[in-house]
Structures are given as structure tokens and as C-alpha cells.
Amino acid sequence: MKNSLIILLFIPLISFGQKTVEEYIDIGKEKADLKDYYGAIAEFTKAIELNNYSWGYPYFMRGVAKADLNDYKGAVQDYTKAINIEENEGFYSSRAEAKVELKDFYGAIADYTKVIELDPNTPLFIYRARAELFRNLRDQKSLIKDCNKIIELDSSNIWAYLNRAWANFLLENYYASIADFNKMIELDPTIAISYEGRGNSKESLGDIKGACMDWKKAGELGYDNLDRVREKCN
């Protein structure tokens, strides 16, 4: 009886010393800020266990710490566990970034697409990240669509005009390509690639004189195209 009483009295003392899930997460964040990622992982793991594996956020934070250690496979696994508990655009975005590191470009595109579906006010950088993947996969039509959206959000985004211009060039939409290079020149007349690209499109349309004028201007701005100018513009 006396031993039982001692045990009962001791249990509250143990419980009183138990940290909460939120406290473990805060400690994990502090360790991550100090670049003690292994320590952070240990704290996030305690939070996960204490919460009976039922909250996505600790998995997400552990995934972030693993990504900081370049353990992208482990990060994807934790992000996936977080997503399985609760859908969140931040979880999908982080998993997409980890998948890019693993060269899983189609998987990353699927995750960025999910972010767009979940967030009616998707930030521009998500469209750009997905557009870069489409460019890497040479999916010019999808690249153009994302560039269209970027320009809708930011009408002076030179990156989007440049990539849409080259995509249209590769699809042999030369007039559309020229229009985008024109817009780039309007926004910033000092970018050599704008003149070089417009010259290429003009050449494809048979306008050699116009192409040469643009190529020469690109050369003046530092683009290395002297051999072509000598070959085609005499």
C-alpha cells in the first residue's frame, strides 16, 4: 500500500516535467536556427511521438531540417506524412522543392500544381518554379501558359517575357517571339539577349537586314556573336 502511494505521488511529478508538443517544436526551431539540424530532428521527433503522430506540422518541420542536411529523400517522406494528415500549400511547395533536388521534375510539377489548386492567390514564385521545370522538360506550351500567368501578375517581369519569347521561337511562332523581345527592349533596352533573340526570329522570317541590325546591337551590348555577324551581315 505504501509503495503504491509513493508511485501515485511520483506520477504527477513526472507529468509535470513533461514538455508539450509546442515546446518541443520551439526547441527544435531554436536548434535549427543554430544549424543543429540533427538536434532539431530529435526534438521534432519527440513532438511527433507525443502528439500520437496526428499533427502534420511537426512532420513538416522535421522534413525542413532533413532538407537542410541535404537528405531530400527523408524530407519528401516527412512532407508526405504531413500532407497525408492535412493538405497545406506550404507542405506541397516544400515537397516540390525537395523533389527538384532529387530530379523528380514531374513529381515537383504535380506538387506545384496542387499548390495552385489550393491557393487562389498563388504567389508568382510558384508559377516561376513550375515554369522553370517545364522549360527543363522542353514543354514549351506549358511554359508559355505559366509565363502568361506571371505576366498577368507582373506586367514588367522580364524573365517571363524572355522565356515566353524563346518558347514561341522554338514553336516557330516568330511574330509572337518578336513581340516579347520588343517588350523586353521597351522595359530595358540594355539587355543584349533581347536583340539577339529578336534577330534570330527575324532571320527565321527572312528579314536578314533586320536580323543583322539586331545582332549588331546585341554585339555592342556584349553578346558574343561576331562570327555570325561576319558570316551573314556582309
Contacts in CASP RR format, 6 or more apart in sequence:
PFRMAT RR
TARGET T0000
AUTHOR 0000-0000-0000
METHOD contacts of the structure
MODEL  1
MKNSLIILLFIPLISFGQKTVEEYIDIGKEKADLKDYYGAIAEFTKAIEL
NNYSWGYPYFMRGVAKADLNDYKGAVQDYTKAINIEENEGFYSSRAEAKV
ELKDFYGAIADYTKVIELDPNTPLFIYRARAELFRNLRDQKSLIKDCNKI
IELDSSNIWAYLNRAWANFLLENYYASIADFNKMIELDPTIAISYEGRGN
SKESLGDIKGACMDWKKAGELGYDNLDRVREKCN
18 50 0 8 1.000
19 27 0 8 1.000
19 46 0 8 1.000
19 50 0 8 1.000
20 50 0 8 1.000
21 47 0 8 1.000
21 50 0 8 1.000
21 51 0 8 1.000
21 55 0 8 1.000
21 58 0 8 1.000
22 47 0 8 1.000
24 43 0 8 1.000
24 44 0 8 1.000
24 46 0 8 1.000
24 47 0 8 1.000
24 50 0 8 1.000
24 58 0 8 1.000
25 43 0 8 1.000
25 44 0 8 1.000
25 47 0 8 1.000
25 57 0 8 1.000
25 58 0 8 1.000
25 61 0 8 1.000
27 43 0 8 1.000
28 39 0 8 1.000
28 40 0 8 1.000
28 43 0 8 1.000
28 44 0 8 1.000
28 61 0 8 1.000
28 65 0 8 1.000
29 40 0 8 1.000
29 61 0 8 1.000
31 37 0 8 1.000
31 39 0 8 1.000
31 40 0 8 1.000
31 43 0 8 1.000
32 40 0 8 1.000
32 61 0 8 1.000
32 64 0 8 1.000
32 65 0 8 1.000
32 68 0 8 1.000
35 68 0 8 1.000
37 65 0 8 1.000
37 66 0 8 1.000
37 68 0 8 1.000
37 69 0 8 1.000
38 69 0 8 1.000
40 61 0 8 1.000
40 62 0 8 1.000
40 65 0 8 1.000
41 62 0 8 1.000
41 65 0 8 1.000
41 66 0 8 1.000
44 58 0 8 1.000
44 59 0 8 1.000
44 61 0 8 1.000
44 62 0 8 1.000
44 63 0 8 1.000
44 65 0 8 1.000
45 62 0 8 1.000
47 55 0 8 1.000
47 58 0 8 1.000
47 61 0 8 1.000
48 55 0 8 1.000
48 58 0 8 1.000
48 59 0 8 1.000
48 62 0 8 1.000
51 58 0 8 1.000
54 85 0 8 1.000
55 85 0 8 1.000
55 86 0 8 1.000
56 81 0 8 1.000
56 82 0 8 1.000
56 85 0 8 1.000
56 86 0 8 1.000
56 91 0 8 1.000
57 82 0 8 1.000
59 78 0 8 1.000
59 79 0 8 1.000
59 81 0 8 1.000
59 82 0 8 1.000
59 85 0 8 1.000
60 78 0 8 1.000
60 79 0 8 1.000
60 82 0 8 1.000
60 88 0 8 1.000
60 90 0 8 1.000
60 91 0 8 1.000
60 94 0 8 1.000
62 78 0 8 1.000
63 74 0 8 1.000
63 75 0 8 1.000
63 78 0 8 1.000
63 79 0 8 1.000
63 94 0 8 1.000
64 75 0 8 1.000
64 94 0 8 1.000
66 72 0 8 1.000
66 74 0 8 1.000
66 75 0 8 1.000
66 78 0 8 1.000
67 75 0 8 1.000
67 94 0 8 1.000
67 97 0 8 1.000
67 98 0 8 1.000
67 101 0 8 1.000
70 101 0 8 1.000
72 98 0 8 1.000
72 99 0 8 1.000
72 101 0 8 1.000
72 102 0 8 1.000
73 102 0 8 1.000
75 94 0 8 1.000
75 95 0 8 1.000
75 98 0 8 1.000
76 95 0 8 1.000
76 98 0 8 1.000
76 99 0 8 1.000
76 102 0 8 1.000
79 91 0 8 1.000
79 92 0 8 1.000
79 94 0 8 1.000
79 95 0 8 1.000
79 98 0 8 1.000
80 95 0 8 1.000
82 88 0 8 1.000
82 91 0 8 1.000
83 91 0 8 1.000
83 92 0 8 1.000
83 95 0 8 1.000
87 114 0 8 1.000
87 118 0 8 1.000
88 118 0 8 1.000
89 114 0 8 1.000
89 115 0 8 1.000
89 118 0 8 1.000
89 119 0 8 1.000
89 122 0 8 1.000
90 115 0 8 1.000
92 111 0 8 1.000
92 112 0 8 1.000
92 114 0 8 1.000
92 115 0 8 1.000
92 118 0 8 1.000
93 111 0 8 1.000
93 112 0 8 1.000
93 115 0 8 1.000
93 126 0 8 1.000
95 111 0 8 1.000
96 107 0 8 1.000
96 108 0 8 1.000
96 109 0 8 1.000
96 111 0 8 1.000
96 112 0 8 1.000
96 115 0 8 1.000
96 129 0 8 1.000
97 108 0 8 1.000
97 129 0 8 1.000
99 105 0 8 1.000
99 107 0 8 1.000
99 108 0 8 1.000
99 111 0 8 1.000
100 108 0 8 1.000
100 129 0 8 1.000
100 133 0 8 1.000
105 133 0 8 1.000
105 136 0 8 1.000
105 137 0 8 1.000
106 137 0 8 1.000
108 129 0 8 1.000
108 130 0 8 1.000
108 133 0 8 1.000
109 130 0 8 1.000
109 133 0 8 1.000
109 134 0 8 1.000
112 126 0 8 1.000
112 129 0 8 1.000
112 130 0 8 1.000
112 133 0 8 1.000
113 130 0 8 1.000
115 122 0 8 1.000
115 126 0 8 1.000
116 122 0 8 1.000
116 126 0 8 1.000
116 127 0 8 1.000
116 130 0 8 1.000
119 126 0 8 1.000
124 150 0 8 1.000
124 153 0 8 1.000
124 154 0 8 1.000
124 157 0 8 1.000
127 146 0 8 1.000
127 149 0 8 1.000
127 150 0 8 1.000
127 153 0 8 1.000
128 146 0 8 1.000
128 150 0 8 1.000
128 159 0 8 1.000
128 160 0 8 1.000
130 146 0 8 1.000
131 143 0 8 1.000
131 146 0 8 1.000
131 147 0 8 1.000
131 150 0 8 1.000
131 160 0 8 1.000
131 163 0 8 1.000
134 140 0 8 1.000
134 142 0 8 1.000
134 143 0 8 1.000
134 146 0 8 1.000
135 143 0 8 1.000
135 163 0 8 1.000
135 167 0 8 1.000
138 170 0 8 1.000
140 167 0 8 1.000
140 168 0 8 1.000
140 170 0 8 1.000
140 171 0 8 1.000
141 167 0 8 1.000
141 171 0 8 1.000
143 163 0 8 1.000
143 164 0 8 1.000
143 167 0 8 1.000
144 164 0 8 1.000
144 167 0 8 1.000
144 168 0 8 1.000
144 171 0 8 1.000
147 160 0 8 1.000
147 161 0 8 1.000
147 163 0 8 1.000
147 164 0 8 1.000
147 167 0 8 1.000
148 164 0 8 1.000
150 157 0 8 1.000
150 159 0 8 1.000
150 160 0 8 1.000
151 157 0 8 1.000
151 160 0 8 1.000
151 161 0 8 1.000
151 164 0 8 1.000
154 160 0 8 1.000
156 187 0 8 1.000
158 184 0 8 1.000
158 187 0 8 1.000
158 188 0 8 1.000
158 191 0 8 1.000
161 180 0 8 1.000
161 181 0 8 1.000
161 183 0 8 1.000
161 184 0 8 1.000
161 187 0 8 1.000
162 180 0 8 1.000
162 184 0 8 1.000
162 193 0 8 1.000
162 194 0 8 1.000
164 176 0 8 1.000
164 180 0 8 1.000
165 176 0 8 1.000
165 177 0 8 1.000
165 180 0 8 1.000
165 181 0 8 1.000
165 184 0 8 1.000
165 197 0 8 1.000
165 201 0 8 1.000
166 177 0 8 1.000
166 197 0 8 1.000
168 174 0 8 1.000
168 176 0 8 1.000
168 177 0 8 1.000
168 180 0 8 1.000
169 177 0 8 1.000
169 197 0 8 1.000
169 200 0 8 1.000
169 201 0 8 1.000
169 204 0 8 1.000
172 204 0 8 1.000
174 201 0 8 1.000
174 202 0 8 1.000
174 204 0 8 1.000
174 205 0 8 1.000
175 201 0 8 1.000
175 205 0 8 1.000
177 197 0 8 1.000
177 198 0 8 1.000
177 201 0 8 1.000
178 198 0 8 1.000
178 201 0 8 1.000
178 202 0 8 1.000
181 194 0 8 1.000
181 195 0 8 1.000
181 197 0 8 1.000
181 198 0 8 1.000
181 199 0 8 1.000
181 201 0 8 1.000
182 198 0 8 1.000
184 191 0 8 1.000
184 194 0 8 1.000
185 191 0 8 1.000
185 194 0 8 1.000
185 195 0 8 1.000
185 198 0 8 1.000
188 194 0 8 1.000
190 221 0 8 1.000
191 221 0 8 1.000
192 217 0 8 1.000
192 218 0 8 1.000
192 219 0 8 1.000
192 221 0 8 1.000
192 222 0 8 1.000
192 223 0 8 1.000
193 218 0 8 1.000
193 223 0 8 1.000
194 218 0 8 1.000
195 214 0 8 1.000
195 215 0 8 1.000
195 217 0 8 1.000
195 218 0 8 1.000
195 219 0 8 1.000
195 221 0 8 1.000
195 223 0 8 1.000
196 214 0 8 1.000
196 215 0 8 1.000
196 218 0 8 1.000
196 219 0 8 1.000
196 223 0 8 1.000
196 225 0 8 1.000
197 214 0 8 1.000
197 218 0 8 1.000
198 214 0 8 1.000
199 210 0 8 1.000
199 211 0 8 1.000
199 214 0 8 1.000
199 215 0 8 1.000
199 218 0 8 1.000
200 211 0 8 1.000
202 208 0 8 1.000
202 210 0 8 1.000
202 211 0 8 1.000
202 214 0 8 1.000
203 211 0 8 1.000
203 232 0 8 1.000
208 232 0 8 1.000
208 233 0 8 1.000
211 232 0 8 1.000
212 229 0 8 1.000
212 232 0 8 1.000
212 233 0 8 1.000
215 225 0 8 1.000
215 228 0 8 1.000
215 229 0 8 1.000
215 232 0 8 1.000
215 233 0 8 1.000
216 229 0 8 1.000
216 233 0 8 1.000
218 225 0 8 1.000
219 225 0 8 1.000
219 226 0 8 1.000
219 229 0 8 1.000
END
